[in-house]
């Protein structure tokens, strides 16, 4: 490996300026090591925040101006108050300062005591005549507790095909899965991948973690035949032709070993939806659609306008005619009028998708799931997509989110996602974040937040630079958490943070204090501060979702057999000799199996007599998870049928079919939802999860 190139460290003046704007000048990849960020990375991060720092004179002037601004201001743009306590920012006001609070509920108050939760407007007037206006976020001190202890299924929705879906799993399949899992299996939740709207293209990026919009869902997930107007389409000949194409698409995946073709599925559904929209909505449906339009307002109009313009000009707004790059320009308003029919079509698709998502969560509740559907919030959006266009003033131009070099990736990571500007978020009262969460909580029993550490800080990489040449930029974590707690509490929803990997000290503790659950994956739970051995179940944290694997990791069967090493070797991804990797993987697995033996958790599969079988070992690992105090236990649904292939293999692009594989059995044969429901292997695993609670810890008591 070549040594990293030397970096020019920031000057003392630049470091002081950076600190005033939340830009780090160093980071610690491990407790015993500190790395200095380059002056270039710091300067470019400041530039993305609107701060000129490209010369010593500019740095000095910017620092002096910022220090004077902070001395003179009465209040920050957003003030946070937790119910029952006074915001710290108000304690620092001069004696005699008068307050006026216009609450979200329409009241006017002169004091902050006993304010209702919400986002209020605060005006402070100091005795010397200075005034300040600020957003005042008042949130409950903690998120709702999970309703008891439960287990659930984890699945990538597109991979779950049924005999009724059109080439990929859809929202009808999700409703069917939740209803079956709740009623027949006693599951408490089903967690799915992000269902955010994708960037259209040929081909479309199949990753659900780089969407066009996080606020609005993707109509590719619609079950077209469940739309009430579908039954009234007059051209039945075209409907029959579409169904024949759907049959061929489904058969190609289930019977001919083809990959899921999202573009072909969308082309088919788009044609069907064009027919559906020709059927007039009935009075009740029309009223419901009108309510949705009114509720979503300008945000939905912007979203639909972007998709209408993308049909004409392509899916990267940076390449559109200059006037159309501004969503508020006269040119955009004129184009919106000319394309109003297409704008309405995309508004309709958003509403139809929203109704089916709501129906899926309703099906989960009717099946007595205490949580229901756990939706996934991606860490960011595509730079050329709808959100980046409509909210561009809130994004940092010339920057991309990623991760610094660490023990797992010495070159760092660049995810190609523009970061939100923390200053603009604060100035708006965190409006984009509030509206995003409110949209998702419409149909979520819980929300998983990918890379939850991003509420505290994000690694900003200047465009054109290597991921190693980035720096951390901090966010107001208290404000971000207050918004999260406020919106989740209003929805009565649970929040799970994906906090795997390197986490800044204090982050997990702060998240736990506010009621955000963490994520614990079995293979990573070791005594890292001691002998490095697998962590006994009673030493796991309670406030977490505990799983054996995730969509980014090998399936449990592949890990137990070592097939994940062979897969990476075949793709040229190993950084050490194959035998070394094999030996390390085998030793890792052996340590876990030894712990299972010691705890008496290994039994024959399905009550059989062979405790060394793959099925028995998978069952034992899940018995182990139940021995932990984890409030939620997740089962990777493909593990229930012995699937070998990961859904995503980090570090690959076209070498591996990421995000395009159907759930398959141990022989690689695709398995439908109907076959899953009848799978003896899956039912045997579920029986483990439903075993009497003997030897299991009681659910953790509520946080004081």
C-alpha positions, 0 to 999 in steps of 0.5 A: 500500500502506498503511503498517504500523500502529505497534507498541508495542515490548517493554520491556527487562524484557519483552525479557529475560523473552522471551529466557529463554523463546526468544521473539524480540522482533525479526526481520530480513526482510533483512540490512540491516533489523530489525523489532521485534515488538510487545509484544502479540505477545511477551506473548501468545506467553509466555502460550501458554507458561504465562508471565504477562506482562500487567503490569510486576509480572508480567513482573518476577516471571516473569523473577526466577522463571525466572532463579532456576530456571535458576540452581538446576537441574542439567540441562535436561529433555532433554540431547543427546549425539552418539555419540562425544562428551560432552553439553555440559550434563554438562560444566557439572555440579559436580565430583563429581556422580554419574550414573545412566543407564537406557538404552533397551536396559534397561541401567544405566550410571554414565557416558555413554561409549559409550552406544548410540543411543537415548533414555535416562533420566539422573539426576544427583546433585550433592554438595550433594544436588540431583538432576535427572532428564532425557531423554538423546538419543544420536544418530549424528553424521550422517544416512545418506548418499543411496545414490549419485546418482539421479533420481526423479519428483515427483507429487501422488498424488491427481492420478495416476489409473489405469484401476483407481483410483476417482476419484483416485490411490491406493496401488495406483497408487503401487506401480504407478508405483514398480515401473514407474519403477524397472524401466523408467526406472531412477528411484531414487525417487518423491516424493509429497505428504503422505498424512496423515489428513484432517479429515472434513467436507463439503467436506473441505479438499483441502489435504494440508498441513493434516491432522487427523493427521500420525502416521496415514495417510488411508484415502482412499488405499486401493486397496480391491480390493487388500485380501484380504478384498474378494474375499470380500464376500458381497453381490456385488450391492452390490459391482457397484453400487459398481464402477459408481459408481467407473467414473462417478467416474473417467470424470467426471475423465478424460473429462468434465473434472470436478475430483477430488472427494475427498469423493465418492471417500471416500464410495464407499470408506467404503461399500466398507470397511464391507462389507470389515470384515464379512469375518473376518480369517484367523488370520495377518491377525488376528495381524498386526492385533493386532501393529499395535494393540499397537505403536501403543497409546494413540496409535492408540486416541486417533486412532480415538476422535477419528474415532468421536466426529467422526462423532457430534459433528462434526470440531472437538473444540472444539465437542464436549460439554465432557467429550469435549474431554479425551481422558483424561476419564471422559466420553471413556472412557465414549463410547469404550466406547459407540462401540467398534465405530466405534473398531475400524473406524477402527483397522482402516482405519489398519492397512489403509492402513499395509499398503498403504503398506508394500507400495508401498515394498516394490515400490520396493525390489524394482524396485531403487530405491535410495531408494524412496518419499519421503514428505512431512511437513507442517509442522503439523496442523488445530487441530480435528483428531485430533492437536490433540485427543489431544496438546493439552498439547503445542500452544500454545493461542491461537497459529497458525503462519505467516510474517512479511512479506517481499519476496513477501508484504507481509502475512505468512502465517497457516497456521492450524496450532497450533504445538508448545510447545518447553517441553513437547516438551523435558519429554517427551523430544520424544516426539510428534516421535519417535513421529511420525517413527517412524510415517512411517519405517515405509514411507519410503525418505526423508522430505521435511520441509516448512518444515524451518526450523521445527526452529529457529524458527516464526512464532507469530501470536496468534489474531485478529491479523494475520500481521504481528503475530506473533513468532518462537519458538525450538525446541531445534534440536539436540534436534530434529535429534538426534531426526530423525537418530536415527529416520532412522538407525534406518530407514536413510532419507534426509531432505530439508529444504524450505529455500526462501525466507528462511532464518535465517543458519546454518540451512542449514550446521547442516542440512548438518552433520547430513546433511539435504539441502536443496531447490534449485529452478532458477528461484531459483538465482541469484547473489544476492550478485553480479550476480543472474544464473542460477547456473552448475551447478558453483556449486550445492550438492551436498547437495540435491534439485534440481528445475525446479519444485514443486507450489506453482510453475508447471509448467515448460511454463507458465513457459517460455511465460509462461502462468503470468503470464496465469493469475495475471492472470486471477485478479486476483493480479498486484500490477503491470501485466500488461505489467510482469509479462510482461516480467519473466517473459520476461527471467527465462526468456531469461536461463536459455535463454541459459545453456543455449545457452552450455553447449551443452545445447539440442538438438532434442526427442527428438534432433530438430532444433528446439532452440527447441521447448518440449520441447527447452527442458524437456529442456535444463533437466533436462540442466542439473540433471544438470550440477549436483553435486546428489545427487538430481534430481527431475522433476515428473511433469506436466512429462513430458507438458507439463501447464500447470496448477499443482497449487496456486496460493498466494494462492487459495482458491476462485478456483482448483481447488487440489489437485483437478486430474488430471495433464494433457497440453499441451492440458489432457486428463487423462492416466492412469498407463497413458498416462503409461507409454506417452508418447513425450514422457515417455520422451524426457525420461527418456532425457535423465536416463539419458544417459551421464554425460559432462560431469556431475560425479561424485557428491559424496564422503561428508561427512568 
